[in-house]
């Protein structure tokens, strides 16, 4: 590409400062509970001692980092696409530092809502909100899962088998990088993934859906966009999990499961139940209430604990507060699906590929189009297999566009009779 303009050089330097400032601000790993908390809670539960978990968090003082972030914000022009991106990104990191300084305190919820929204938020382009969507999927799941005639055969993979299969697939796909797959006996969740490492909980059985979801959601979206972002020549912050990109990232990852047939109705229900649970917590339910809620919905004791933990990590456990990140999954998926359909209708399907050049929002990918064309932002090194098949993706989206014009509430049974 041509030599950078003085303005773009300045923004590239601001981006470097941003990456340096926030490199050790870790959100999810800081909020994680030790595995022993679950064991102690369930031991007490079995003895009829229904007490709240006891969780201690580190204390932080990020005031110096906020001073630097404020300088980046002041030097970023909101009327310039790159300046606006840096300003919004620095602001989201600012909220993240405030959230981490208030772990276990009531103010934490305010910052979580600023970063991730809350139950009841509307879905873009729709009169419904994320609670409406959650209830829809829960009802659909309950109806389908109650019909034993629709039961699918279960395939149980050991952690070692899944590790071997994933390593073979990832080593072949990520030709420029190495992603390690490790078995972790202390992992609370079934699996966790970062840019260059996937961890699997030891002693756990994984289904075929688990395998596909880990590949499509974690590896081919989260890891992939992180690696592509790290390879950016001028905006290395595109390799960071800045809080403002969470809805698009998680939405894109769940959309990837959807478009590849890797998501099952049970997972849709689990995602939806978390939104309802966060709403319960914000309205006064404590950890025990939310744990019982998941148990009543058919989850195991271990899964119910993990689900309740996701709701309360970093928040007071006594009710009225929550970590609201899990509200973004449905909102994000529906927004990403709408964006893909819009891109096809506008003749801009290439933008859907740009979305993988790093971790960005839907707003960013549109604003960045001329900067990808000029080479200031590099095109993605990796694309998920499904995103590489443009004709197949266009076929799926064009069908979706037309099918959404058919109103199910106006269809009568006679309309479904084909032939004589």
N, C-alpha and C positions, 0 to 999 in steps of 0.2 A: 504494500500500500504506500501512498505518498507520505511524505513527512507530516507528522502531526502538527496541527495548528497550535499556537500558544495556548488557546483555551482548552483544547483536549489534553495537552501536556499537563496543564494545571489540574484538570480533573483526574488524570491518571495518577498524579502525585497525591491528590486528596484521597484517592482510592487506596493507595499504598499506606497512607497514614491510618485510614479506617481499618484495614486488615490488621495492621500492627497493634492498634488500640484494642481490638475486641478478640484477638486470637486466643486469649485464655478466659474469655467469658463463656462458660459452658452452661447451657440451660438444662437439658434433660438429664444429663449425667449427674448434675448437682442435685436435682430433685429426687433422684432414685433412692429407694429405701433399701437398706441391707436385707439380705435374704432371711436373716434370723428374725426379723420383725414378723414375717408371715408365720414362721414356725411357732413363735411365742404366742401370737394371737390365736392361732388355731388350737394350740394346746389348751389355752384358757377357755376357748369356746367349747371344746369337748368336755371340759370339767364344769361347764355351766357358769363360768366366770366371764360374763359378757362385759369386757372392759375395752376401752379405746386403745389402739396401738400407741406405743410411745416411740416417737421419732425425733431425733435431734438433727438440726441442720447447722452447717458452718455459718459463721458470720462474715460479712463482706463489707468493705468500704470501697466503692467504685467512684468516689467523687472526682479523683484525678482523671479517670477515663471519661467521665461526663464532661469535664472541662474541655478535653480534647475533642469529644464528639460535638460539643457546642461550637467549637471553632470550625469544624468541618461543615456543620449546618449553616453557619454564617457565611461561609465562603462558597456555598453551593447555590447557584441561581435556579429558582424553581421554574423559570421560563425556558430553561435549556433542558432537553431530555436527559442528558447525563447528569447535569446538576440536580435535577428533580429526583432522579434515582438515588444519588448519593445522599441528598437531604432526607428523603423518606427512609432510607436504609439506616442512616445514622440516628434518626429519631426512634426507630424501632429498637435499636440496640440500647438507646438511652432508657427506654421503658424496661428493657430486659434487665439492665443493671439495677433499676429501682425495685423490680420484682424480686431479684435475688437478694437484695438488702433487707427485704421484708418477709423472708421465708418463715412460715409458721405464724405470721401476724395477719390481722384482718385486712390491712392495706394491700396485701399481696393480690387479693381478688380484683381490686380496681385495675391494677396493672395487667393482670391476665386478660381481663375483658378488653382493655385497650389494644392488646396484641392479637387476641384470637376471637374476639366477639363473645357472644353468649347464646344460650338457647332462646329461641323466639326471634332471632335475627332473620330478616327476609332473605330470600334467595333471589339473586339478580335475574331480572326478566320474568319474574313470577309473582303472583299475589300470595303465594304460600311462604311459610317460614320453615326453618330447619326442624322444629318440633313436629309440624305437619308431615314433613318428609319422613321423620323417624317413626311416627305412628303408622304411616302407610306401610313401611317396610316390616315393621314388627307384626302387623296384622297379616300381611301377605306370608311372612315366614311361618307364623303360627298355623295358618291354614294348610300350607304345603307340608310342613314338617309333621303335622298330625296325621297325614294320609300315609299309612304304612305301605300302600301300593307304589308310592313314589320314592321309597327308600333306595338309596344307592349303595352298592357294595363298598365296604370300607377297606382301604389299603393302609396298613400301619408300617411306617418306615422308622427304623431306629435312627438315633442322632448320627451314628457313624455312617450308616448307609446314605442318609441325606447329605452328610458332609462330603462323601466321596462323589456323589452325583453332582452336587453343586460345584465342587472344585473343577470337575471335568468340563462342565458347561462354561463356567466363568473364565477359566484359563484360555479356553478357545475363543471366547467373545472379546474379552478385554485384552487385545493383542499388545497394547502399549503399557499396561499397568498390571499389577498383581493384586488380587483380592484374596485374602486368607479366609478360610472357613475354620472356625475353632469350636470345640465342644467345651462348654463352661459349666461346671457342676454348681456354681454359686449364682447363676443367672436366675432372676425371678421370673421374667417373661419367658415364653417359649423360644423366642429368638430376638436378636437385636442386630442392627447393621449400621455400619459407618461407611465412609468413603472407600476404605481399603480392607475392611474386616467385617465378616458376618459371624455372629456367635449363636450357637445352638445350645439349649439347655440339656444337660446330660440326663439320661434316664427317662427321656420323654419320647413318646411315639408321635410321629408326624404323618399326616394324611397326604394324599396326592394334591389336594387343594392347598395344604400348607406349603408344599414344595413349589407349586406354581406361583403362589402368592409371594413367597420369598424371592423368587427369581424376578417376576414382573414388577412387583411393588418396590422391594428393597434394592435389588441389584440393578435392574434395568431402568429405574427412575432415580431413586435417591443416590445410590453410588455413582451412577452414570452422570447425572447432572453435576455432582460434586467434582468428579474428575474432569469433565469438560470445562467447568468453571475454573478449576485450578490451572488449566492450560491456557486461559485467556491471557493475551499479551498485555492488555491495558487495564482491565477491570477484574482483578483477582478476587474481589469480594463476591463475584458470581460463584465462587466455589464454597462460600460460607452459608450456613443455615441461619441467615438473618431471620428474626421472628416474622417480619412482614411477608415473607414468601411462603409461610407455612400452609396457608389455605390452598394456594396454587400447587405447591409440591405434593401435599397429601391428596388433593383432588386429582392431580395428574396420575399419581400412583394408583389410586382406586379406579380411575378411569382406565388405566392400563390393564388392571385385573378384569374389568368389565369387557373391554374390547377384545381381550384374548380368551374370554370364557374361563378365567381363572378364579372368579369370585363365586361363592355359593351363597344361597339364601341365608344360611346360618351365620355367615360372616356379616351380611347386611344387617341381620338382626343384632349382632353384637355391637356393631358400630352405632346403630340406632339407639340401643339401650343405654349407651354411654351418654348420649345427649339428654335422654330423659332423666338419667341419674344425676347429671350435672344440674339440671333444672331443679330436681328434688333437693340437692345440697344447697343451692343458692336460696331456696325457699325454706331452709331450716333443718333439713335432714342431716343427722350426724353420720359418722363413718359406719356405725352399727346399723343404722336405718338403711343406708345404701348397700351395705353388705347383704342384708336380708332381702333387699329388693332384687339383687342379682340372683340370690339363691331361689327366690320365689319364681324367677323367670327361667329356672331350669339349669343354671350354671352350677358346676361343682364348687365345693368349698374353696379349693385353690384358685379356680378361675374367678370366683366371686370376690375373693380377696384382691386378686390382681386388678380386676375391673374397678373395685372401689378405690384401690390405691391410685389408679390413674386419675380418678376424680379429685382426690384429696392431696396428691403429692404437692408439697410446698404450702398447703393451705391449713388453717386451723381445722381440727377434726370434729369440732363440736357443733357444726351446722351453720348455715348462712354464708359459707365460703366455698370456693372450688377453684381448681386449676382448669380453665375452660378450653384448653387446646383441642380436646376431642370433639368440640362442636364443629370444627372446620371440615371434617371428613366428608359429610354429605353435602354441605354447602359448596365445598371445593370441587367435589366430583361433578355436581350439577352445573357449576359455573364453567368448569373445563369442558364438559360435554357441549354446553351452549357455545363456548368459544370455538370449538372444532367445527360445529355446524355453521357458525357465522363465517369462519374462514373459508369453508367450501362455497357457501353462497356468494361470498364476495370475490371469489376467484383468488384467494390468498392462502391456499393450503400450505404453501411454503412456510408461512409463519408458524405452523404447528411444528415444523422441524427446528426453527429458531428457538422454540421453547425449551429445547434440550441443550442449548449452548451453555447453560449455567442455571443457577437457582434464581429465578425471577418470577415476577407476578405477571398476570395476563396483561395488565396495563403496560408493564415494561416491554413485553415482547412486541407490542404494537409500536411503542415509542422508539424502540431500538432498531426498527427495520432499516432506516437509511444508514445506520452505523454498522450493521452487518453487511450491507451492500458495499460500503466503503472499505471494509476490512478492519475498522477500529475494533469491532467485536468479531471474534473468529467464529466461523460456523462450527457446529459440534463435531468433535472427533468421533464420538459414538452416537448411534441412534438405536433405540430398541428395535428388535426385529419387526414388530408390527408397524412401527412408524416408518420403516424403510419401504414397506409395501404400500406405496402411495395409491395404487389403483384399488387395492382391497379396502384401504381406509376410506377412499372416496366413495366406493360402493356402499359401505356400511353407513356413512354419513348421509349420502343422498337418500338412501332408504329411510333413515331416521327422520330426515327433513320432511319427506312426503307422508310417512306414517303418522307423524304428529298432527297432521291435518284431519285425521279421522277421529271423530268424537265417539268414544266407547259408550257414553251414556245415551247416544241416539241410535245405537245398533239394536235391532230386534233379532230374535233367534232365526227368523225366516231369512234375514239378510246373510246368514252364514251358510245357507244351503247352496252348495256348488253343484251344478249339473241338474239333471231332471230327477 
